[in-house]
Amino acid sequence: RVKVEELLKEIVDVDGVAHLTLIDPARQMPKDAEKLVSGAVKAGTDGFMVGGSTGVGSTIIDETVLAMRRGIEKHHEEKPIILFPSGVHTLSRHADAVFFMSLLNSRNLDYVIREHIKGAPFIKQSKIESISMGYVIVEPGMTVGRVGEVELIKQDDIETAKGYALAAQYLGMKFFYLEAGSGAPTPVPNKMITAVKKNIDIPLIVGGGIRDAKTAREKAQAGADIIVTGTKLEEEKNLKQALEDIIKAIEE
Ligand code: 1GP
């Protein structure tokens, strides 16, 4: 079962760049998540990630995923819902896939491998697709940097970023994610994106602090294959309009 993985790679091949919308179940009630998802589908997003750094119960995760599904189906569309877990308690059998991700620059082994050992049997049992991903946090790191006990990659430390990316590829990971942290005032630098992209063959995901079309275009042109934006965009202006602008910009 490699359906979602293949779909993402196909979108990148055909469109050049894919866009994923991140829903944090801690930020809103499930019925509001449904509205956000519906707006993002209309805006043309390619799929959804669900997760966040602050803990909520598994019931909220399940209800949020089910609400997201309703928000997608309303438009008779098929957009994948991919878990973006911070630990074993944020898994849901209602998702299509899970980014089976290791926080490679964490000092806490729980986020590198131990939570995975606890979560793996659940993934096998629930039959959701598992997509291996290397995840690293770049300055400023924000909440995920703090909660994840991360040894942050400095914004100008391109060699370290390249090393992590290549190590992820050699470990057999299918995607590599450069994260500046949700709400980051400065996203992952363009130079770092370009250097990392040139050095690896697996798709490069970039997120954290990308909140307007100009920045999104820059990151795509620098070499990001998949751009992730959260829904704090909603505070900037109308979420659907903001997303439409971003998606249009990265597809140009
Ligand atoms: C967080 O990179 C994502 O994991 C999204 O960040 O909320 O800043 O868009 P934003």
Residues whose N, C-alpha, C, O or C-beta is under 5 A from the ligand:
A	BS01	1GP	L22 G181 S182 G183 A184 G207 G208 G209 I210 V228 T229 G230
